[in-house]
Amino acid sequence: MKRRTLLGTLGIMGLSVPLAACSSKSSGSGSSGTGKKVKIGITQIVTHSSLDAAREGFKKAITDAGFNASFDEQNAQGDQGTAASIATKLASENLDLVLAIATPAAQAAAQAITNVPIVFTAVTDPKSADLVASNDAPGGNVTGTSDMNPVADQIGLIKQIKPDATSVGILYSSGEVNSQVQVNLAKEAAAKDGLSVQEKTITTTGELQQAAQALNVDSIYIPTDNNVVSGLSTVIQVCEDRKIPLISAEGDSVRNGAVITYGIDYTELGRQTGEMAVKILNGDAKPATMPVETQKNLKLYVNEKAASLMGVTIPDDLVSKAEKVG
């Protein structure tokens, strides 16, 4: 597969989130290939469908490559302190590789683990998160895949499904570097589309309902923010009650009740990350010289049921070329 780094063109190709109770183990093995035994630690910041999909895609790529793999899976349940504790635990184990899912988990892993290869996934801007020296040449023991998405195109969908829209509300976590990068891009795109912007930040998912209800807008956009996506149903309910569309930054949120997005497939992103890990485990590549990758193909996702519940109609020209979900 042709590699493309984060700094490459991100076009629409084919349109086509307490340490106790956070640990479990599973294992898998491939029926062909090396049969080599490997132990991989997985640290995930929070449970939600996109990050879960990336994890499963990664594991499948490892076992499909023929490794007899055991996976030590840890989930911080949205708590950065727990993510740091998990990273310290993984650093003390005899691992062959670590997968870090989402920026906070990757940052914690990179700080604690220096002698084992780390691959990350679902990280929007690895350089801004201080995970790599550059996206083309990471320079250390950390590399992986970015879930940078076409924010301007996503914001552009607002006027297409609600031509009379004049404003957009953006909900995100104040502590997520990923989210701030996307919000800045969204604000630039909204200004070009003649949309005023209201921002509301949260620190935990529990603050989401109040933040969403405080928005006085006629559309809402959510980036790939772990706390917000974990509480997606709260935002959906506000949008349904007010009959305003919810535009998300990834396809799983559309599947779960947002209206529309140009987004990535997180199972595929995880699989792509797994393929990078396979090269590292086989000794064919090192993180220091392995460029950060982005997903090759993005898709247009629509949820017509969600659109109806939120008082909008998706134009036929968008429906005809979209993957219909929900």
C-alpha positions in Angstrom: 0.0 0.0 0.0 1.3 3.4 -0.9 2.2 5.4 2.2 1.1 9.0 2.7 2.3 11.1 5.6 0.3 13.5 7.6 1.7 16.5 5.7 0.4 15.0 2.4 -2.7 16.1 0.7 -5.8 15.1 2.7 -8.4 14.9 0.0 -11.6 13.0 -0.2 -10.6 9.9 -2.0 -13.4 7.8 -3.4 -15.8 9.5 -0.9 -15.6 6.2 -0.5 -12.0 8.3 24.9 -9.4 4.6 38.3 -7.0 1.9 37.2 -9.2 -0.7 38.9 -11.5 -2.6 36.5 -9.7 -1.4 33.4 -7.6 -4.5 32.5 -8.3 -7.5 30.4 -6.3 -9.9 28.3 -7.0 -11.7 25.0 -5.0 -13.5 22.5 -5.0 -14.6 18.9 -2.8 -16.5 16.5 -2.5 -16.6 12.8 -2.7 -19.9 10.8 0.2 -19.0 8.5 3.3 -16.8 8.5 6.0 -16.7 11.1 4.1 -18.2 14.1 6.5 -16.0 16.2 5.2 -15.4 19.7 4.9 -11.7 20.5 3.5 -9.9 23.5 1.8 -6.5 22.8 0.5 -4.0 25.4 -2.5 -1.9 24.4 -3.4 1.3 26.2 -6.6 3.0 25.2 -7.8 6.3 26.7 -11.5 5.6 26.8 -14.2 3.2 25.5 -16.1 4.3 22.4 -16.9 2.8 19.1 -14.3 4.4 17.0 -11.4 3.7 19.3 -12.7 0.1 19.9 -12.8 -0.4 16.1 -9.2 0.8 15.7 -8.1 -1.6 18.4 -9.8 -4.6 16.8 -8.5 -3.6 13.3 -5.0 -3.5 14.7 -5.3 -6.9 16.4 -6.6 -8.5 13.3 -3.6 -7.2 11.2 -1.2 -8.7 13.7 -2.9 -12.1 13.8 -3.5 -12.1 10.0 0.3 -11.6 9.6 0.8 -15.0 11.3 2.0 -13.9 14.7 1.1 -15.9 17.8 0.2 -12.8 19.7 -1.0 -12.1 23.2 -2.5 -8.7 24.0 -2.5 -7.0 27.4 -5.3 -4.6 27.0 -5.7 -1.6 29.3 -8.4 1.2 29.3 -8.0 4.4 31.2 -11.8 5.1 31.1 -11.1 8.8 30.2 -8.8 9.5 33.1 -5.3 10.9 32.3 -3.9 9.9 35.6 -5.0 6.3 35.0 -3.4 6.5 31.5 -0.1 7.4 33.1 -0.4 4.5 35.6 -1.1 2.1 32.7 1.9 3.4 30.8 4.1 2.8 33.9 2.7 -0.7 34.3 3.4 -1.5 30.6 6.9 -0.1 30.9 7.7 -2.8 33.5 6.5 -5.7 31.4 8.5 -7.6 28.9 6.7 -6.4 25.8 7.6 -6.6 22.1 5.5 -3.5 21.2 2.9 -1.1 22.6 -0.2 0.2 20.8 -1.4 3.5 22.2 -5.0 4.5 21.2 -5.7 8.3 21.1 -3.5 11.2 22.0 -3.7 11.2 25.9 -2.8 7.5 26.0 0.0 8.0 23.4 1.5 10.9 25.4 1.5 8.9 28.6 3.1 5.9 26.9 5.7 8.0 25.2 6.8 9.5 28.5 7.0 6.2 30.3 8.2 3.8 27.7 11.5 4.5 26.0 13.0 1.0 25.2 10.1 -0.6 23.4 8.5 0.4 20.0 5.3 2.3 20.4 2.7 2.7 17.6 -0.2 5.0 18.0 -3.5 5.4 16.3 -6.4 7.9 16.4 -4.0 10.8 17.0 -4.8 13.9 15.0 -1.6 15.9 15.2 1.3 13.8 16.5 3.9 16.6 16.2 1.8 19.1 18.1 1.3 16.4 20.8 5.1 16.1 21.0 5.0 12.4 20.0 7.3 12.8 17.1 10.0 15.1 16.0 8.3 15.4 12.6 5.7 13.4 10.8 8.2 12.3 8.1 10.9 11.4 10.5 9.6 10.6 14.0 13.1 10.2 15.4 12.4 8.1 18.5 10.6 4.9 19.4 7.2 6.2 18.5 5.3 6.3 15.2 1.8 5.4 14.0 -1.3 6.6 12.2 -3.1 10.0 12.4 -6.9 10.4 12.2 -6.6 13.9 10.8 -9.9 14.4 9.0 -11.1 16.9 6.3 -12.5 19.4 8.8 -13.2 22.1 6.2 -15.2 19.7 4.0 -17.2 18.5 7.1 -18.1 22.1 8.0 -19.0 22.6 4.4 -21.7 20.0 4.7 -23.7 22.3 7.1 -25.0 24.6 4.4 -25.6 21.7 2.1 -28.1 20.1 4.5 -29.4 23.3 6.1 -29.0 26.1 3.6 -30.4 28.7 6.0 -27.9 27.9 8.7 -26.1 30.9 10.2 -24.2 29.5 13.1 -22.5 26.4 14.4 -21.7 25.2 17.9 -18.6 23.3 18.6 -18.2 21.0 21.6 -14.8 19.8 22.7 -12.5 18.9 25.6 -10.3 21.8 26.8 -7.4 19.4 27.5 -7.2 17.6 24.2 -4.6 18.8 21.7 -6.3 16.8 19.0 -9.5 18.7 19.5 -8.0 22.2 19.6 -6.3 21.5 16.2 -9.6 20.6 14.7 -11.5 23.4 16.3 -9.1 26.0 14.8 -9.6 24.4 11.4 -13.4 24.4 11.9 -13.4 28.1 12.8 -11.5 29.0 9.7 -13.9 27.0 7.5 -17.0 28.3 9.2 -15.9 31.9 8.7 -15.5 31.2 4.9 -19.0 29.7 4.9 -20.5 32.7 6.6 -21.2 30.8 9.8 -20.7 32.3 13.3 -19.1 30.0 15.8 -19.9 29.3 19.5 -17.5 27.1 21.4 -18.2 25.2 24.6 -15.5 23.2 26.3 -15.7 20.3 28.8 -13.3 18.5 31.0 -15.3 15.3 31.5 -18.2 13.7 29.7 -20.4 14.5 32.6 -20.3 18.2 31.7 -21.5 17.6 28.1 -25.2 18.0 28.6 -24.9 21.4 30.2 -22.4 22.5 27.5 -24.6 21.4 24.7 -27.8 23.0 26.1 -25.9 26.3 26.5 -25.3 26.6 22.8 -27.6 29.0 20.9 -26.9 27.9 17.4 -28.7 26.2 14.4 -26.2 23.4 13.9 -23.5 21.6 16.0 -20.2 20.1 15.0 -18.1 17.7 17.1 -14.5 16.8 16.3 -12.9 13.5 17.1 -12.9 14.3 20.7 -12.8 11.3 23.1 -15.0 12.8 25.9 -17.6 14.2 23.5 -17.8 11.0 21.4 -18.2 9.0 24.6 -21.2 11.1 25.4 -22.6 11.3 21.9 -26.1 10.3 22.9 -26.4 13.5 25.0 -25.6 15.7 22.1 -27.9 13.8 19.8 -30.8 14.3 22.2 -30.2 18.1 22.3 -30.1 18.2 18.5 -33.2 16.2 18.1 -35.1 18.3 20.7 -34.1 21.5 18.9 -34.3 20.2 15.3 -30.8 21.2 14.4 -28.3 18.9 12.6 -25.3 17.3 14.2 -22.3 17.0 12.0 -19.5 14.7 13.2 -15.9 14.1 12.3 -16.0 10.3 11.9 -18.3 7.7 10.5 -19.1 5.8 13.7 -20.7 8.8 15.2 -23.0 9.1 12.1 -23.8 5.4 12.5 -24.7 6.1 16.1 -27.0 9.1 15.4 -25.2 12.1 13.9 -26.4 13.2 10.5 -23.4 13.3 8.1 -19.7 13.4 7.7 -16.7 12.9 5.4 -14.8 10.6 7.7 -12.4 7.7 8.1 -13.0 4.1 8.9 -11.4 3.4 12.3 -11.3 -0.4 11.7 -9.2 0.3 8.6 -7.1 2.9 10.4 -6.3 0.3 13.1 -5.5 -2.3 10.5 -3.1 0.1 8.8 -1.5 0.7 12.2 -1.2 -3.0 12.6 0.6 -3.3 9.3 3.1 -0.8 10.5 3.6 -2.8 13.7 4.1 -6.0 11.6 7.0 -4.3 9.9 8.5 -3.3 13.2 8.1 -6.8 14.7 9.6 -8.4 11.7 12.6 -6.2 12.0 11.9 -4.5 8.6 11.4 -1.0 10.0 12.1 1.1 13.0 9.8 3.8 14.4 12.4 6.5 14.2 12.5 6.4 10.4 8.9 5.2 9.8 6.7 8.2 8.7 3.4 8.8 10.3 0.6 7.6 8.0 -2.9 8.8 7.4 -5.8 6.8 6.0 -5.8 6.4 2.2 -9.6 6.5 1.6 -12.2 8.7 3.2 -15.9 8.1 2.9 -19.1 10.2 2.9 -21.4 8.8 5.6 -25.1 9.8 6.0 -27.8 8.8 8.4 -31.2 9.6 6.9 -33.1 8.6 10.0 -31.0 11.0 12.2 -31.6 13.7 9.6 -35.3 13.3 9.9 -35.2 13.4 13.7 -33.1 16.6 13.5 -35.4 18.3 11.0 -33.2 18.3 7.9 -33.2 16.5 4.6 -30.0 15.2 3.0 -29.9 16.2 -0.7 -30.1 13.4 -3.2 -26.8 14.1 -4.7 -25.1 13.5 -1.4 -27.2 10.4 -0.6 -26.4 8.8 -3.9 -22.6 8.8 -3.3 -22.7 8.1 0.4 -22.5 5.1 2.6 -25.9 5.0 4.3 -25.7 4.1 8.0 -28.0 4.2 11.0 
